Amino acid sequence: MSDLKLGGPFTNHLVLERESENLIWGWDLPGQRVAITIEANKRRYDEVAVIATSDGRWSVRLPKLAAGGPYRMRIAGSSEVTLTDVMAGEVWLVSGQSNMEWKLGQTDNADDEIASARFNGIRVLTVPDLAASAAEDTFEAPWCVCGPDTAADFTAVGYFFARELHQRLGVPVGIIDASWGGTCVEAWTSLEALRPVVPELPDELAESARDSIQIERIREDYLQRIQAWERNSLPADPGNLGMLDGWASDNFDDSDWKEMELPRFWQTDGLNFNGVVWFRKVVELPKSWAGRELLIKLGAIDDFDQTYFNGVLVGEHPDGTPDAFKTKREYQISRSLARPGRNVIAVRVFDHCGTGGFAGPKSAMTLSKADGTTKILPLAGTWKYAVELEIPLVSMQVFRTYPPPPRVLAEQHAPAALYHGMIAPLLPYGLRGFLWYQGENNVEHYRHYRNRLVAMIRDWRTRFGQGTLPFLLVQLAGFRATDEWPHLREAQAEVCGEPRVAMATAIDVGCADDIHPRNKSVVGERLARIALHDVYGQVDVSCHGPEFEQIAIDGRRVRVFYRYAQGLRTTDASTEVKGFELAGRSGQFAPAEARIDGETMLVEASNIEQPVAVRYAWHDYLELNLVNAASLPALPFRTDGAGPK
């Protein structure tokens, strides 16, 4: 190392765990003395100092800081770094796959949520995605202060959790977001922790090493498999007929086109089909913009687009573009196209399954000069639209048959790859606890999930070296998937047998045809309830939904007893409680009638005279209506121990 360098988490605006001797680390010249001083409100804390080791590494514990700030931290070694706007408060590491990674700008009511996200005391550090074969020691990413200009890219679950804590505790909250969509628990766990619970690990690592030699052949074979799957499973773009009809032209007469407020998915506007829809908007450019290069931003478009400015194609993500549905569109517009006054933007969107259109938020849709020297013209609002092609709605369930990539082509799936790349560089940053939303990618191997998640939890706690840190997880939301889905939920519930592990269920906020439910505020707030009650001692905060305790069989009727059952009710005022099933001696389950009786449930089925087992919400997706007085949903359970029949 040539001069002073700080570890990845230490940037301006960082949040340190309050009233803790937080460890700070970095690198400098071997033998160099590194001294740290902290100031706030004219108070100067005692200097702490350390000598860099022979490899240049240094670390030192900071004095305890009271909640609040801002603090100013000066680190002096062979050179000097000053960190400003440092806060002390509560710090949580959030991790998992896409439902944790999911951004605030993609959630329900995103525009309103972003506009109101004015919390100087909430900061988010997003760890860059990195899969690595050995432990990384640092990364580069800033802490971001929460505001309308930054919040859209925050983890939604993490933001809603932080907002609730910040408002209830009155202290700063820092969220460290280390999440990556479509990843498995094994990737987030160190090899040392995996070996006792993954017997096949040595063979898997050896196979991956062999495959890496033939990676180009494997990549080409996989590409051909994907292309074959797409041809057989998804509708293809039939060709740009609208362009032939002049729909991109700036002088096309669109007076008979209908109007739609963007951003939105057109299915939410009553267009219940996939296919091709064109959108047009007239923008008025000031004279100073004429003959200047422009930049158009449209946010993510689901799925594919061709974008025109005054009839000329300025950018596209055509059918077949990988991950097009989540790619933010940014296109340069040539200076020859920009003219004062009336200009026309036209966007052709092809959607081959699920929802289609503009993902938003409103702030993502703008037009500006490419050099960024002047104001931004908002593009959200009223657009004209016309349908080029209707295709019957294709469910997202089609992706259940999508060919999974070989591990050598998806390094993020490799054992320990994300532990190495995204967790190791954080060690041992001062934390209050962990949030975890993951499991979808482990459903197929649900039998192993409990042991592997427990191994990860113990591994993280040991490596962060701060005792039995609280670990709060999210049980999988409802999604029409496979019969294995409820088994994974059961495995998640079993993990709560570990000390200081608790679970928030999301079974009632799922979406039948979308693995990414947009109602992330409910999930974040439920996690916050658990933290407030279990971690911060606010016993007046209810955090548990009804949890199964035992049954009593009386003839053909079964009584179900619950914990946390005060105020049992249905969300739709119905006397019928949905989701219960009974099985007789044959072991075959059948739908049952269930009604609330005080703090218990009475369950019976007309075609089962001698019930022996009961289960509730034991499906991938169900519409459910049972909650307690705190409006928290009842958790799934079964008493048979044999799985679905």
KOLSEDREN-234952 format. One line per 5 residues: number of its first residue (from 1); for each residue x, y, z of C-alpha. Coordinates in nm, 4 decimals. Example, Ala and Ser with C-alpha at 12.3 -4.5 7.8 and 13.67 -1.06 7.14 Angstrom:
BEGIN
1 = 1.2300:-0.4500:0.7800; 1.3670:-0.1060:0.7140
This chain:
BEGIN
1 = 0.0000:0.0000:0.0000; 0.1343:0.3430:-0.0911; -0.0734:0.5467:0.1537; -0.3679:0.5465:0.3897; -0.6800:0.3577:0.2826
6 = -0.9966:0.2792:0.4769; -1.2041:-0.0378:0.4713; -1.5040:-0.0427:0.2365; -1.7787:0.0545:0.4861; -1.6043:0.3733:0.6011
11 = -1.7185:0.6700:0.3920; -1.8864:1.0013:0.4559; -2.2407:0.9730:0.5987; -2.1722:0.6328:0.7569; -2.3684:0.5099:1.0583
16 = -2.1858:0.3491:1.3509; -2.3539:0.1336:1.6125; -2.4329:0.3621:1.9064; -2.2723:0.3135:2.2481; -2.0376:0.0487:2.1089
21 = -1.6609:0.0298:2.0696; -1.6843:-0.0052:1.6932; -1.3853:-0.1426:1.5077; -1.2484:0.0637:1.2184; -0.9825:-0.0766:0.9868
26 = -0.7791:-0.0097:0.6777; -0.4266:-0.0172:0.5321; -0.1206:0.2015:0.5316; 0.2553:0.1665:0.5026; 0.3934:-0.1139:0.7199
31 = 0.4907:0.0242:1.0603; 0.2987:0.3478:1.0015; 0.1247:0.5001:1.3027; -0.2445:0.5655:1.2335; -0.4292:0.7994:1.4709
36 = -0.8032:0.8682:1.4819; -0.9798:1.1594:1.6446; -1.3532:1.2263:1.6575; -1.5251:1.5586:1.7127; -1.8895:1.6592:1.7556
41 = -2.0591:1.9682:1.8954; -1.7237:2.1151:2.0000; -1.6409:1.7969:2.1920; -1.3189:1.6230:2.1046; -1.2862:1.2537:2.1960
46 = -0.9566:1.1033:2.3085; -0.7311:1.0010:2.0240; -0.6937:0.6302:1.9488; -0.3933:0.5051:1.7571; -0.2411:0.1861:1.6185
51 = 0.0657:0.0755:1.4217; 0.0078:-0.0867:1.0809; 0.1297:-0.4466:1.0649; 0.3925:-0.5823:0.8282; 0.1291:-0.6340:0.5572
56 = -0.0029:-0.2811:0.6057; -0.3259:-0.3794:0.7814; -0.4420:-0.1835:1.0838; -0.7542:-0.1841:1.3001; -0.8528:-0.0012:1.6153
61 = -1.1593:0.0334:1.8368; -1.3320:0.3689:1.8483; -1.4684:0.5335:2.1609; -1.8362:0.4790:2.2332; -2.0553:0.7396:2.0630
66 = -2.3979:0.8509:2.1803; -2.6856:0.8260:1.9342; -2.7020:1.1179:1.6979; -2.4414:1.3331:1.5323; -2.3087:1.4484:1.3011
71 = -1.9597:1.3462:1.4055; -1.6401:1.4317:1.2236; -1.3692:1.1643:1.2114; -1.0072:1.2407:1.1226; -0.7797:0.9474:1.0322
76 = -0.4133:1.0446:1.0074; -0.1368:0.8150:0.8860; 0.0988:0.8487:0.5926; -0.1764:1.0710:0.4550; -0.4991:1.1989:0.6036
81 = -0.8683:1.1236:0.5508; -1.1569:1.3087:0.7139; -1.5019:1.1516:0.7275; -1.7895:1.3964:0.7709; -2.1557:1.3656:0.8627
86 = -2.0954:1.0469:1.0598; -2.3927:0.9327:1.2686; -2.4315:0.6909:1.5594; -2.7459:0.4830:1.5809; -2.8712:0.1359:1.4917
91 = -2.7023:-0.0655:1.2157; -2.8584:-0.3721:1.0508; -2.7161:-0.5920:0.7767; -2.9878:-0.6993:0.5311; -2.9266:-0.9830:0.2888
96 = -3.0878:-1.2476:0.0711; -3.2135:-1.2672:-0.2836; -3.4386:-1.0592:-0.5074; -3.7206:-0.9863:-0.2637; -3.4662:-0.8242:-0.0321
101 = -3.2822:-0.6610:-0.3224; -3.6119:-0.5232:-0.4619; -3.5946:-0.1448:-0.4816; -3.8277:0.1110:-0.3290; -3.8878:0.2507:-0.6765
106 = -4.0467:-0.0812:-0.7797; -4.2972:-0.1093:-0.4950; -4.6617:-0.0191:-0.4488; -4.7143:0.3585:-0.4192; -4.3504:0.4090:-0.5134
111 = -4.3811:0.7712:-0.6198; -4.5534:0.8800:-0.2996; -4.3125:0.6792:-0.0861; -4.0096:0.8290:-0.2602; -4.1433:1.1837:-0.2384
116 = -4.1948:1.1476:0.1373; -3.8606:0.9732:0.2032; -3.7007:1.2731:0.3728; -3.5064:1.1175:0.6583; -3.1568:1.2511:0.7165
121 = -3.1216:0.9936:0.9929; -3.1651:0.6952:0.7595; -2.8617:0.5917:0.5541; -2.8084:0.2941:0.3230; -2.4843:0.1307:0.2102
126 = -2.5382:-0.0992:-0.0890; -2.2568:-0.3524:-0.1227; -2.1685:-0.4072:-0.4921; -2.2574:-0.7478:-0.6354; -1.9457:-0.9607:-0.6406
131 = -1.9003:-1.3375:-0.6548; -1.5474:-1.4353:-0.5558; -1.3475:-1.7551:-0.5147; -1.1593:-1.6193:-0.2134; -1.2423:-1.3678:0.0585
136 = -1.2257:-1.0058:-0.0580; -1.1000:-0.7458:0.1865; -1.2735:-0.4316:0.0618; -1.5142:-0.2718:-0.1870; -1.6061:0.0752:-0.3073
141 = -1.9545:0.2112:-0.2400; -2.0904:0.5198:-0.0640; -2.3292:0.5526:0.2261; -2.6367:0.7365:0.0896; -2.8485:0.9719:0.2964
146 = -3.2193:0.9046:0.2544; -3.3970:1.1623:0.0391; -3.6278:1.1752:-0.2629; -3.3258:1.1798:-0.4938; -3.1703:0.8617:-0.3475
151 = -3.4467:0.6479:-0.1954; -3.5719:0.4908:-0.5205; -3.2640:0.2661:-0.5317; -3.2804:0.1589:-0.1663; -3.3771:-0.1945:-0.0725
156 = -3.7507:-0.1573:-0.0122; -3.7765:-0.4021:0.2784; -3.4686:-0.2464:0.4385; -3.6042:0.1056:0.3939; -3.9443:0.0330:0.5477
161 = -3.7758:-0.1485:0.8364; -3.5393:0.1440:0.8927; -3.8174:0.4017:0.8708; -4.0191:0.2274:1.1415; -3.7189:0.1990:1.3730
166 = -3.6104:0.5561:1.3084; -3.9541:0.6935:1.3886; -4.0119:0.4721:1.6926; -3.6643:0.4926:1.8476; -3.5762:0.8468:1.7455
171 = -3.2185:0.7540:1.6493; -3.0318:0.7249:1.3182; -3.0594:0.3912:1.1396; -2.8031:0.2491:0.9000; -2.8859:-0.0315:0.6579
176 = -2.6062:-0.2304:0.4941; -2.7622:-0.4022:0.1925; -2.5741:-0.7112:0.0737; -2.8301:-0.8915:-0.1426; -2.8371:-1.0501:-0.4877
181 = -3.1415:-1.1816:-0.6744; -3.1772:-1.5494:-0.7569; -2.9130:-1.6737:-0.5138; -2.9018:-1.9702:-0.2753; -2.8131:-1.9873:0.0933
186 = -2.4970:-2.1880:0.0190; -2.3462:-1.8935:-0.1711; -2.3759:-1.6711:0.1382; -2.2024:-1.9155:0.3733; -1.8297:-1.9757:0.4187
191 = -1.6781:-2.3021:0.2990; -1.5741:-2.3873:0.6544; -1.9346:-2.3632:0.7735; -2.0730:-2.5464:0.4693; -1.8554:-2.8567:0.4815
196 = -2.0299:-3.0232:0.7793; -2.3775:-2.9756:0.6284; -2.3049:-3.0191:0.2551; -2.1501:-3.3647:0.2106; -2.1287:-3.3229:-0.1663
201 = -1.9324:-2.9972:-0.1394; -1.5855:-3.1350:-0.2312; -1.7258:-3.3061:-0.5415; -1.9111:-2.9910:-0.6422; -1.5991:-2.7760:-0.6119
206 = -1.3945:-3.0277:-0.8106; -1.6609:-3.0412:-1.0819; -1.6668:-2.6620:-1.1034; -1.2896:-2.6545:-1.1420; -1.3068:-2.9084:-1.4263
211 = -1.5866:-2.7172:-1.5974; -1.3929:-2.3906:-1.5884; -1.1480:-2.5404:-1.8385; -1.4303:-2.5860:-2.0898; -1.6195:-2.2704:-2.0043
216 = -1.6617:-2.1420:-2.3618; -1.8189:-2.4687:-2.4768; -2.0461:-2.4755:-2.1715; -2.1489:-2.1139:-2.2321; -2.2365:-2.1821:-2.5972
221 = -2.4320:-2.4961:-2.5072; -2.6268:-2.3080:-2.2420; -2.7020:-2.0201:-2.4771; -2.8473:-2.2662:-2.7267; -3.0615:-2.4221:-2.4515
226 = -3.1977:-2.0812:-2.3548; -3.2742:-1.9896:-2.7142; -3.4543:-2.3199:-2.7650; -3.6536:-2.2670:-2.4462; -3.7547:-1.9155:-2.5511
231 = -3.8670:-2.0363:-2.8952; -4.0783:-2.3105:-2.7360; -4.2094:-2.1263:-2.4302; -4.2466:-1.7545:-2.5063; -4.4057:-1.5578:-2.7892
236 = -4.1555:-1.3851:-3.0156; -4.1650:-1.0299:-3.1427; -4.3329:-1.0673:-3.4856; -4.1793:-0.7527:-3.6305; -4.2177:-0.3775:-3.6068
241 = -4.5458:-0.3153:-3.7893; -4.6050:0.0188:-3.6185; -4.2863:0.1582:-3.7641; -4.4074:0.0666:-4.1119; -4.7304:0.2548:-4.0394
246 = -4.5389:0.5671:-3.9362; -4.6091:0.5468:-3.5638; -4.2583:0.6660:-3.4770; -4.2762:0.9727:-3.7019; -4.2918:1.3197:-3.5531
251 = -4.5664:1.4210:-3.7976; -4.7869:1.1142:-3.7451; -5.1461:1.2027:-3.6488; -5.2124:1.0291:-3.3149; -5.5236:1.2323:-3.2297
256 = -5.7379:0.9170:-3.2127; -5.4962:0.7346:-2.9791; -5.6024:0.6802:-2.6184; -5.4200:0.8221:-2.3179; -5.2377:0.6519:-2.0309
261 = -5.0566:0.7915:-1.7290; -4.6977:0.6672:-1.7176; -4.5131:0.5037:-1.5558; -4.7321:0.1981:-1.5159; -4.7852:-0.1512:-1.6472
266 = -5.0598:-0.1541:-1.9067; -5.2328:-0.4528:-1.7443; -5.3166:-0.2241:-1.4503; -5.4952:0.0029:-1.6992; -5.7301:-0.2715:-1.8202
271 = -5.5186:-0.4033:-2.1093; -5.5137:-0.7682:-1.9997; -5.2794:-0.9063:-2.2608; -4.9163:-0.9281:-2.3627; -4.7927:-0.8121:-2.7004
276 = -4.6914:-0.4740:-2.8406; -4.8069:-0.1291:-2.7309; -4.6752:0.2012:-2.8658; -4.6477:0.5183:-2.6565; -4.6027:0.8726:-2.7858
281 = -4.5409:1.2044:-2.6128; -4.4847:1.5595:-2.7405; -4.2180:1.7592:-2.5558; -4.1394:2.1268:-2.5946; -3.7668:2.2032:-2.5957
286 = -3.6276:2.5472:-2.5081; -3.4256:2.7257:-2.7768; -3.1049:2.6740:-2.5783; -3.1431:2.2968:-2.6258; -3.1534:2.3112:-3.0040
291 = -2.8583:2.1413:-3.1676; -2.7381:1.9941:-2.8361; -2.6951:1.6301:-2.7446; -2.9729:1.5128:-2.5146; -3.0174:1.2254:-2.2714
296 = -3.3492:1.0453:-2.2355; -3.4140:0.8264:-1.9325; -3.7204:0.6038:-1.9143; -3.6457:0.3773:-1.6184; -3.6830:0.0019:-1.6569
301 = -3.9167:-0.1166:-1.9337; -4.0806:-0.4588:-1.9201; -3.9761:-0.6304:-2.1423; -3.8229:-0.4893:-2.4652; -3.8261:-0.1538:-2.6420
306 = -3.7383:0.0544:-2.9436; -3.7226:0.4242:-2.8592; -3.7473:0.7013:-3.1210; -3.6934:1.0754:-3.1120; -3.8493:1.2699:-3.3987
311 = -3.8830:0.9480:-3.5953; -3.5235:0.8298:-3.5532; -3.4283:0.5247:-3.3464; -3.2101:0.6466:-3.0576; -3.1857:0.3241:-2.8571
316 = -3.3304:-0.0202:-2.8138; -3.3335:-0.3379:-2.6080; -3.4815:-0.5841:-2.8610; -3.6433:-0.9221:-2.7997; -3.3853:-1.1544:-2.6466
321 = -3.1880:-0.8905:-2.4546; -3.0862:-1.0512:-2.1219; -3.2505:-0.8967:-1.8125; -3.4173:-0.6296:-2.0241; -3.7161:-0.6141:-1.7882
326 = -3.5041:-0.4629:-1.5102; -3.2575:-0.2589:-1.7164; -3.2919:0.1179:-1.6837; -3.3161:0.2786:-2.0270; -3.0793:0.5669:-2.0952
331 = -3.0295:0.6758:-2.4571; -2.8247:0.9552:-2.6121; -3.0052:1.1752:-2.8651; -2.7947:1.3220:-3.1427; -2.7638:1.7012:-3.1617
336 = -2.9027:1.6895:-3.5154; -3.2409:1.5695:-3.3824; -3.2947:1.8340:-3.1126; -3.4875:2.1364:-3.2287; -3.6611:2.4209:-3.0456
341 = -4.0293:2.3776:-2.9762; -4.2200:2.0612:-3.0651; -4.0401:1.7245:-3.0526; -4.1889:1.3753:-3.0363; -4.0806:1.0747:-2.8338
346 = -4.2180:0.7361:-2.9414; -4.1547:0.4094:-2.7578; -4.2505:0.0663:-2.8872; -4.2790:-0.1876:-2.6023; -4.2949:-0.5614:-2.6597
351 = -4.4015:-0.7637:-2.3552; -4.3810:-1.1417:-2.3842; -4.5179:-1.2482:-2.0425; -4.6420:-1.1201:-1.7081; -4.6779:-0.7445:-1.6823
356 = -4.5615:-0.5006:-1.9481; -4.4831:-0.1316:-1.9626; -4.2861:0.1243:-1.7641; -4.1695:0.0179:-1.4180; -4.1132:0.3691:-1.2840
361 = -4.0843:0.5540:-1.0578; -4.1846:0.8892:-1.2046; -3.8462:1.0382:-1.1221; -3.6812:0.7799:-1.3512; -3.8452:0.9284:-1.6631
366 = -3.6635:1.2451:-1.7708; -3.5161:1.4357:-2.0660; -3.2112:1.6571:-2.0236; -2.9050:1.7935:-2.1974; -2.6402:1.5239:-2.2074
371 = -2.3846:1.7445:-2.0307; -2.6197:1.7864:-1.7344; -2.5788:2.1638:-1.7268; -2.9421:2.2647:-1.7209; -3.2807:2.1692:-1.5890
376 = -3.4469:1.8312:-1.6358; -3.7755:1.7897:-1.8185; -3.9986:1.5306:-1.6488; -4.1501:1.2737:-1.8865; -4.3870:1.1046:-1.6425
381 = -4.7514:1.1875:-1.6964; -4.9924:1.1602:-1.9870; -4.8803:0.9713:-2.2983; -5.0773:0.8652:-2.6045; -5.0874:0.4918:-2.6749
386 = -5.2057:0.2421:-2.9354; -5.1980:-0.1374:-2.9483; -4.9972:-0.2911:-3.2300; -5.0435:-0.6552:-3.1274; -5.2394:-0.8465:-2.8621
391 = -5.1080:-1.1784:-2.7298; -5.3071:-1.3770:-2.4710; -5.1597:-1.3173:-2.1263; -4.8655:-1.5481:-2.0553; -4.8260:-1.6324:-1.6854
396 = -4.4893:-1.5955:-1.5133; -4.5352:-1.9613:-1.4225; -4.3810:-2.0382:-1.7599; -4.0408:-1.9655:-1.6044; -4.0698:-2.2724:-1.3852
401 = -3.9210:-2.4632:-1.6787; -3.6444:-2.2107:-1.7505; -3.3123:-2.3966:-1.7812; -3.0938:-2.3150:-1.4791; -2.7400:-2.2046:-1.5653
406 = -2.4443:-2.4337:-1.4946; -2.2699:-2.3142:-1.1810; -1.9554:-2.2281:-1.3733; -2.1567:-1.9662:-1.5675; -2.3302:-1.8281:-1.2597
411 = -2.0566:-1.7636:-1.0093; -2.3089:-1.6136:-0.7688; -2.4489:-1.9645:-0.7132; -2.1153:-2.1195:-0.6195; -2.0656:-2.2233:-0.2565
416 = -1.9288:-1.9331:-0.0481; -1.9023:-1.7038:-0.3539; -2.1145:-1.4246:-0.2053; -1.9768:-1.4751:0.1418; -1.6327:-1.4132:-0.0102
421 = -1.7374:-1.1170:-0.2240; -2.0022:-0.9353:-0.0183; -1.9905:-1.0459:0.3478; -1.6195:-1.0947:0.4173; -1.5317:-0.7292:0.3309
426 = -1.7768:-0.6155:0.6014; -1.6161:-0.8150:0.8840; -1.6332:-0.7188:1.1653; -1.8399:-0.4001:1.1224; -2.0457:-0.3113:1.4305
431 = -2.4067:-0.4314:1.3938; -2.7276:-0.4613:1.5917; -2.8526:-0.7577:1.3883; -2.9380:-0.9218:1.0565; -3.2432:-0.9277:0.8278
436 = -3.2760:-1.2183:0.5830; -3.5234:-1.2630:0.2944; -3.4268:-1.5663:0.0882; -3.5358:-1.9195:0.0151; -3.6979:-1.9196:-0.3268
441 = -3.3805:-2.0581:-0.4832; -3.3589:-2.3377:-0.2259; -3.7152:-2.4659:-0.2565; -3.6170:-2.7683:-0.4637; -3.3796:-2.8795:-0.1881
446 = -3.5991:-2.7827:0.1068; -3.4943:-3.0913:0.3072; -3.1474:-2.9404:0.3560; -3.2514:-2.5788:0.4074; -3.2880:-2.5725:0.7843
451 = -2.9404:-2.7107:0.8523; -2.7754:-2.4901:0.5925; -2.9418:-2.1679:0.7061; -2.8574:-2.2492:1.0688; -2.4968:-2.3052:0.9611
456 = -2.4932:-1.9649:0.7912; -2.6429:-1.7886:1.0939; -2.3881:-1.9389:1.3313; -2.1099:-1.8637:1.0834; -2.2028:-1.4958:1.0499
461 = -2.2411:-1.4507:1.4233; -1.9001:-1.6036:1.4867; -1.7238:-1.4006:1.2204; -1.8767:-1.0660:1.3170; -1.7657:-1.1465:1.6724
466 = -2.0405:-0.9562:1.8527; -2.2190:-1.2393:2.0302; -2.5559:-1.3845:1.9401; -2.6725:-1.1036:1.7132; -3.0492:-1.1107:1.6393
471 = -3.1392:-1.2759:1.3098; -3.4823:-1.1895:1.1673; -3.6006:-1.3742:0.8575; -3.8961:-1.3495:0.6216; -4.1066:-1.6561:0.5492
476 = -4.1822:-1.6982:0.1791; -4.4754:-1.5065:0.0380; -4.7578:-1.6768:-0.1451; -4.6752:-1.7646:-0.5055; -4.8268:-2.0233:-0.7375
481 = -4.5208:-2.2437:-0.7740; -4.4790:-2.6056:-0.6607; -4.5865:-2.8452:-0.3860; -4.2435:-2.7955:-0.2294; -4.3133:-2.4309:-0.1443
486 = -4.4839:-2.4989:0.1942; -4.2022:-2.7343:0.2928; -3.9505:-2.4523:0.2559; -4.1724:-2.2323:0.4734; -4.1756:-2.5075:0.7338
491 = -3.7969:-2.5274:0.7248; -3.7802:-2.1507:0.7777; -4.0074:-2.1794:1.0819; -3.7881:-2.4571:1.2238; -3.4840:-2.2280:1.2082
496 = -3.6543:-2.0170:1.4750; -3.5483:-2.2845:1.7242; -3.2074:-2.1170:1.7192; -3.1430:-1.8546:1.9904; -3.2517:-1.5016:1.8956
501 = -3.3912:-1.6036:1.5581; -3.7421:-1.4845:1.4722; -3.9591:-1.4849:1.1608; -4.2055:-1.2513:0.9927; -4.4477:-1.4209:0.7580
506 = -4.5386:-1.2731:0.4203; -4.7800:-1.5457:0.3155; -5.0729:-1.3033:0.2933; -4.9001:-1.0396:0.0799; -4.7960:-1.2684:-0.2037
511 = -4.9062:-1.2571:-0.5656; -5.0216:-1.5721:-0.7420; -4.8358:-1.5023:-1.0661; -4.5450:-1.2866:-0.9499; -4.2650:-1.4075:-0.7262
516 = -4.1937:-1.0441:-0.6395; -4.4927:-0.9012:-0.4502; -4.4804:-0.5211:-0.4533; -4.6244:-0.4687:-0.1051; -4.2870:-0.4490:0.0641
521 = -4.3957:-0.1987:0.3294; -4.5876:-0.4700:0.5151; -4.2822:-0.6974:0.5211; -4.0457:-0.4258:0.6440; -4.2878:-0.3102:0.9117
526 = -4.3443:-0.6662:1.0386; -3.9706:-0.7156:1.0719; -3.9518:-0.3846:1.2566; -4.2231:-0.4982:1.4972; -4.0164:-0.8020:1.5873
531 = -3.7056:-0.5902:1.6367; -3.8895:-0.3354:1.8499; -4.0349:-0.6079:2.0718; -3.7521:-0.8619:2.0905; -3.4416:-0.6452:2.0497
536 = -3.5408:-0.3059:2.1855; -3.7747:-0.4252:2.4600; -4.0907:-0.2440:2.3511; -4.3268:-0.5039:2.4949; -4.6334:-0.3049:2.3942
541 = -4.5565:-0.3754:2.0260; -4.7369:-0.6847:1.8955; -4.5166:-0.8856:1.6632; -4.6592:-1.2396:1.6454; -4.9399:-1.3772:1.4341
546 = -5.1320:-1.6804:1.5616; -4.8912:-1.9761:1.5923; -5.0087:-2.3354:1.6086; -4.9824:-2.4982:1.9529; -5.1840:-2.8222:1.9586
551 = -5.5046:-2.9929:1.8479; -5.7823:-3.1829:2.0251; -5.9922:-3.4292:1.8221; -6.3548:-3.4768:1.9270; -6.5322:-3.7145:1.6897
556 = -6.5337:-3.5620:1.3454; -6.4357:-3.2197:1.4724; -6.0866:-3.0849:1.5431; -6.0138:-2.7948:1.7750; -5.6956:-2.6003:1.6969
561 = -5.5208:-2.4143:1.9780; -5.2925:-2.1171:1.9105; -5.0435:-1.8949:2.0811; -5.0888:-1.5210:2.0187; -5.4546:-1.5754:1.9326
566 = -5.6071:-1.2797:2.1132; -5.8760:-1.1223:1.8979; -5.8908:-1.3896:1.6284; -6.0883:-1.2601:1.3318; -6.1205:-1.2729:0.9564
571 = -6.0008:-0.9870:0.7419; -6.3157:-0.9960:0.5277; -6.5715:-1.0186:0.8126; -6.6634:-1.3668:0.6940; -6.7576:-1.6436:0.9366
576 = -6.5697:-1.8868:0.7118; -6.1964:-1.9141:0.7672; -6.0037:-2.0097:0.4558; -5.7102:-2.2443:0.4215; -5.7862:-2.5379:0.6538
581 = -5.7773:-2.9030:0.5458; -5.8396:-3.2325:0.7260; -5.7175:-3.5843:0.6604; -5.8663:-3.9146:0.7757; -5.6943:-4.2493:0.8168
586 = -5.6243:-4.2650:0.4438; -5.3950:-3.9642:0.4757; -5.5748:-3.7824:0.1938; -5.6365:-3.4164:0.2770; -5.9610:-3.2447:0.1825
591 = -6.0822:-2.8854:0.2214; -6.2482:-2.8282:0.5575; -6.4916:-2.5824:0.7079; -6.3422:-2.3759:0.9850; -6.4822:-2.1164:1.2215
596 = -6.3445:-1.9100:1.5062; -6.4396:-2.0137:1.8588; -6.2838:-1.7697:2.1039; -5.9082:-1.8072:2.0687; -5.9340:-2.1450:1.8954
601 = -6.0518:-2.2797:1.5626; -6.3147:-2.5502:1.5093; -6.2470:-2.7483:1.1923; -6.4484:-3.0250:1.0288; -6.5123:-3.1746:0.6862
606 = -6.8398:-3.3404:0.5826; -6.6609:-3.6250:0.4033; -6.4186:-3.7108:0.6862; -6.5732:-3.8913:0.9828; -6.2531:-3.9711:1.1724
611 = -5.9993:-3.6936:1.1228; -5.6427:-3.7656:1.2283; -5.4548:-3.4626:1.0955; -5.5106:-3.0974:1.0130; -5.3111:-2.8467:0.8165
616 = -5.3431:-2.4778:0.7389; -5.2139:-2.2747:0.4431; -5.0223:-2.5803:0.3253; -5.0030:-2.4722:-0.0385; -4.7777:-2.2548:-0.2471
621 = -5.0481:-1.9897:-0.2849; -5.3830:-1.9418:-0.1111; -5.6097:-1.6497:-0.0367; -5.6182:-1.6399:0.3433; -5.8184:-1.4361:0.5926
626 = -5.7239:-1.5410:0.9494; -5.5505:-1.2797:1.1678; -5.5355:-1.1774:1.5319; -5.6191:-0.8452:1.6962; -5.2865:-0.7015:1.5761
631 = -5.3880:-0.7843:1.2152; -5.0985:-1.0286:1.1904; -5.1695:-1.3427:0.9858; -5.1790:-1.6972:1.1176; -4.8722:-1.9022:1.0299
636 = -4.8913:-2.2174:0.8150; -4.8697:-2.5517:0.9943; -4.9379:-2.9228:0.9594; -4.9811:-3.2031:1.2131; -4.9268:-3.5046:0.9882
641 = -4.5533:-3.4750:0.9289; -4.5883:-3.6428:0.5919; -4.6267:-3.3517:0.3529; -4.9005:-3.2874:0.0965; -5.0937:-3.5817:-0.0443
